[in-house]
């Protein structure tokens, strides 16, 4: 088996990256703020409807209504809420700018540090994201979201051991009301263990994630990769098949299942998986992955052809 086949499985681990931010909210209404507060409420409503561009317009109007500095200071929350909208629109630069403005007006704004940390992570600035989450932890040491987000940032920065500590802290602080959130934390803690070559601990965490959320294809994907690392290719095929059932257009699952089929000697099934993966990569416009998958498919066909020729003589 070539190194190319052996290494491919490890390149496509599924990270959940489910950052937790605070829900958008508005300031209390007062006589002097009524118009701006109403606009904030409209912005929050639009956020909840998924109309982020309209929400930004409402937040802009609210901030323009707060014309004097003293009043604008009371609306630091508007900048932080608008940051959430920009996060959803993947405008991370503007999200950072808004949260920085919110922090200038209210230096102890937990929400602004939390959200700016997420935006910085999305920009790939992991050290800065960690600094912001450190501040968030200091402001609210009992809030699991700051620990969880800092864990994700530390994992992104290659500090997997520290990330595990943060995920542990998040698990001690999280209200036991959401199996889905718990599953995300276990999944990400499993990935940190996986990165540290502790496959047994990774597998345990992926199992817990699946037990809490049987419909999360990411946990199945990651457990399949752990099975592959352990040489359990039947287990890998089983879990990648579950990923495909839950997320039929997941090209990575087809590629990795193809690798597992290849290792088991099921070459026709491997070719079928790689062919399907190439189709999805093509549809999704992922040119590099598409070309790599075609190379794998070509390599496999050549090997099968070579074996057939030898068998004929």
Secondary structure as UniProt FT lines:
FT   HELIX           3..8
FT   HELIX           9..11
FT   HELIX           31..33
FT   HELIX           34..49
FT   HELIX           52..65
FT   HELIX           69..73
FT   TURN            74..75
FT   HELIX           76..88
FT   TURN            89..90
FT   HELIX           92..105
FT   TURN            107..108
FT   HELIX           110..122
FT   TURN            123..124
FT   HELIX           126..139
FT   TURN            141..142
FT   HELIX           144..156
FT   TURN            157..158
FT   HELIX           160..173
FT   TURN            176..177
FT   HELIX           179..195
FT   TURN            196..197
FT   HELIX           199..212
FT   TURN            214..215
FT   HELIX           217..229
FT   TURN            230..231
FT   HELIX           233..246
FT   TURN            248..249
FT   HELIX           251..263
FT   TURN            264..265
FT   HELIX           267..283
FT   TURN            284..285
FT   HELIX           287..312
//
